[in-house]
Amino acid sequence: MRDLSGDNAVDLAVLRLERAVSLLEARLGDVMSAAQPNSSGLFDEDRSRLAAELDASRAREQALVEAGRQASTALGKAIVGIKSALTEEVDLFSSLTAPSDAEA
């Protein structure tokens, strides 16, 4: 003979499990439909925001590259100017310290 109370408890547990699984599936379906790009547009907004940030970053990068080029050019001109000034001073010093023909 079967123990009816044991079967009844198992049946109740199975029913509770089925109900829990059903509720879980319903919640999962809600979450999945909310995550669909077409349903809320969140992914499209995110994509648009990220694309705009990327464009801004690229523009900033180009501005920094151009600023670097300008700084390099300015430094190159400054170096040439400094070398020229130093050469003039060396030439002047050499002419002042060289023995003249009158002294010899």
Protein Blocks (a to p, Z undefined) as FASTA:
>chain_A
ZZfklmmmmmmmmmmmmmmmmmmmmmmmmmmmmmpmklnommmmmmmmmmmmmmmmmmmm
mmmmmmmmmmmmmmmmmmmmmmmmmmmmmmmmmmmmpccfklZZ
